[in-house]
Amino acid sequence: MTNFDRNKILDSVLDHIGGTPAVRVNNIPKSEGVVCEIVAKCEFFNAGGSVKDRIGKRMILEAEKAGIIKKGDTVIEPTSGNTGIGLALTAAVKGYKAVITLPEKMSQEKVDVLKGLGAEIIRTPTEAAWDSPESHIGVAKRLNAEIKNSWIPDQYANVNNPLAHYEGTAAEIWSQCDGKIDMFVATTGTGGTIAGIAKFLKEKNPNIIIVGVDPNGSILALPESLNPEGIHSYQVEGIGYDFIPKVLDRSNIDRWIKTDDKESFIMARRMIREEGLLCGGSCGAAMVGALKAAKSLKAGQRCVVLLADSIRNYMTKHLNDDWMAANGFSDEATRKVNEDKKL
Ligand code: PMP
């Protein structure tokens, strides 16, 4: 939980990480025939714009406390961008150097924010297998060996990844809902978010249904029969993997839902257009999963869905009509709402 007062002066912008709002999603569930309440945990309001600010801050502060790093050292991390932004933001405030290895697929907006925060960026081929020397993970390992006084936080295995969500995000959700929550839905990348939150919520109430969302092309979902397409590329950023990260404890996840690019981007645009929630592409996937899973809930029950990042990361991607058309993601639903509202 946050232990500072948002209405007073904060010591640094790092105090604006955590304590994000939980906002009722009003229009989309109604038009999709979902009768339960849907609440969005809006992680895009964190200082750096995503849920991963929480782990960027926590991994550095805990390493500092443990004497693993000291001011002036170099933090190196392979990431889809948001963990990099969280780390680079913390590094900028606390006086560390940041080197981020980032697959080519990730947006220019993320690169520009990382550069603005002073990070050095190395792009790696999106198609490289995670354990190959050219992958973002392989390159980070090589740089770690080459750069003196460097350290890899390793979000895939660092306990402070799920712990940031067990102690922070989940406790906030529990308190914001006054303990009344029937279902929780989140997308999975490293899995730290869902694993930490699921552990906390199941300890409070084992009947809460935990739903993981995994894109087609990734193999995180269980049972394995849900992943018949195997490993292939897709456009939604920050979710899915070609290996099972150590921090992704799948034992508390009751159900998995697979999503594809087109439905995710269209839903992300609807979240903006119909709810005013300026969230990113994985949030569209999360909402698609939430709407499917929450069909099993009754009126009066509550489903919380986590929105991981902000549209700021995708201004030239799915926010842009030409990009949507060029990628074959035509957007009938948003067009219809716009037309209806004109009448
Ligand atoms: N959505 C986005 C946009 C992300 O950047 C990430 C982190 N890679 C996630 C979802 C998933 O978070 P986690 O790594 O905690 O599973």
Residues whose N, C-alpha, C, O or C-beta is under 5 A from the ligand:
A	BS01	PMP	S80 N82 T187 T188 G189 T190 G191 G192 T193 I194 E237 G238 I239 S282 A308 D309
